[in-house]
Amino acid sequence: MYHRVGDSENDWERRYCVTPKRFAQHMHMLHSKGYRPCGIEQFAQWVGGTAALPSGSFLLTFDDGFEGVYEHARPVLLKLGWTASVFLVTQLIGQEDVWDELNNPSSRRHRLLDRMQIAEMVGEGFSFHSHSRHHLDLTTLSDAQLEEELLGSRRDIEDLLERPTPYLAYPFGRHDSRVQKAAHAAGYVAAFSTKPGFNRPGQERFSILRLDVAGTDSAGVLGRKMALGSNIGSIGAMARYTIGRVCHRLGLGYS
Ligand SMILES: [Zn+2]
């Protein structure tokens, strides 16, 4: 799970924003290790147990639909013959990330993809899905507001792409059982959380797991996160994992 690709001004931004150079290093590392991105439909079928995926498959997602995905990530991906799935805030297309203004210490706003850029990317094989209408914490909304954010954004995507999307990413990753039920009722078949871990066939479809890629993650850290299925990609975490596996194989108790 990536958010913005571009330059960052402070530590808060570096948490969610990867520089173009670093993004390219990440993708080239994944490519060289034999990882290959799959489409979101293939991924959903695999989770549902109706399709197989080659080993090394991963799903590449971008939340929020920042312009940097078009400007910086897209050229790197296209060179590799890769695409990605992007979750759009459907009432802010072509505008800015107003929801983060109060969270960002420098109150800086960033441009979001516009309709022309989205149309071009659809033609190149990128897919676009819902990140709600206004990027609100869905768990705080009334039932009526919740329906407006979930069903409304599905309709917005349908207006934009001439087909509705069955996939949602929860804004801020925030969800509870009421939000999950509302997403199901609004016609989604799967929703992406920000909880880390490996997905498996049979994974709860309204709580799909994702690994968080921070702007401070080197390609090495990302590689370890991918190997461990964890948001902790330190060398120590990898060492503990390796020691644990060796001890398990030797029949020694180590956890
Ligand atoms: Zn978001």
Residues whose N, C-alpha, C, O or C-beta is under 5 A from the ligand:
A	BS01	ZN	D63 D64 P171 F172
